[in-house]
Amino acid sequence: MAGETPPEDPEAIERARAAVFRVLERDLERQETPEAIQYLQYFIQARPEGVEQQGPYKRVTFGMHQRISEYSTRYSPVTGEQRSWLFAAFSERCGRGLTKAQALEVAKKAAQPPEDAVLEVADYEEQAGEEVFVARWGHFVNGIRVERDYIQVLVNGAMGRAFAVHRNWHTVDEEPSWR
């Protein structure tokens, strides 16, 4: 039902949604975990799928969706370019499932480094007790390192997926000027 517009009757839908969450909240209280209630609507979402008239009542059906992980991203406020992203679900249970060459290919696909990027690191490292493949490119212009410019990708070799990309890169103006 993805992509469908929710049924029209926002009042009935909101009353039904509130009733669903009241039931869930009571279950959490019975399980002696009332502190979870404040996060409940953050982790579980009830999306309306249908509204049926049944006598004097309306029956609202919901699809229940659970958040499994955080996905965060950062953009440049000046250019709108994506600077970094992190999908935490892919960072769990890392290992050396891929060879270094295979992991580097995954990292290149995620980072899409420019042609003038210089690969500085391409190896597995231990991070927080996990074996993570790290690929890092530096930015050099005419043999001179551009300060603070880099691209770094973290790959879960066991899963074969990149889970983080960080990019700080700009085009250097080589014309002399007052700075």
Secondary structure as the mmCIF struct_conf table of DSSP 4:
data_model
#
loop_
_struct_conf.conf_type_id
_struct_conf.id
_struct_conf.beg_label_comp_id
_struct_conf.beg_label_asym_id
_struct_conf.beg_label_seq_id
_struct_conf.end_label_comp_id
_struct_conf.end_label_asym_id
_struct_conf.end_label_seq_id
TURN_TY1_P TURN_TY1_P1 ALA A 2 GLY A 3
HELX_LH_PP_P HELX_LH_PP_P1 GLU A 4 PRO A 7
BEND BEND1 GLU A 8 GLU A 8
HELX_RH_AL_P HELX_RH_AL_P1 PRO A 10 ARG A 30
TURN_TY1_P TURN_TY1_P2 GLN A 31 GLU A 32
HELX_RH_3T_P HELX_RH_3T_P1 PRO A 34 ALA A 36
HELX_RH_AL_P HELX_RH_AL_P2 ILE A 37 PHE A 43
STRN STRN1 ILE A 44 GLN A 54
TURN_TY1_P TURN_TY1_P3 GLY A 55 PRO A 56
STRN STRN2 TYR A 57 GLN A 66
BEND BEND2 SER A 69 SER A 69
STRN STRN3 TYR A 71 TYR A 75
TURN_TY1_P TURN_TY1_P4 PRO A 77 THR A 79
STRN STRN4 GLN A 82 PHE A 87
HELX_RH_3T_P HELX_RH_3T_P2 ALA A 88 SER A 91
BEND BEND3 GLU A 92 ARG A 93
BEND BEND4 LEU A 98 LEU A 98
HELX_RH_AL_P HELX_RH_AL_P3 LYS A 100 ALA A 111
TURN_TY1_P TURN_TY1_P5 GLU A 115 ASP A 116
STRN STRN5 ALA A 117 GLN A 127
TURN_TY1_P TURN_TY1_P6 ALA A 128 GLY A 129
STRN STRN6 GLU A 130 VAL A 141
TURN_TY1_P TURN_TY1_P7 ASN A 142 GLY A 143
STRN STRN7 ILE A 144 ASN A 156
TURN_TY1_P TURN_TY1_P8 GLY A 157 GLY A 160
STRN STRN8 ARG A 161 ASN A 168
BEND BEND5 GLU A 175 GLU A 175
#
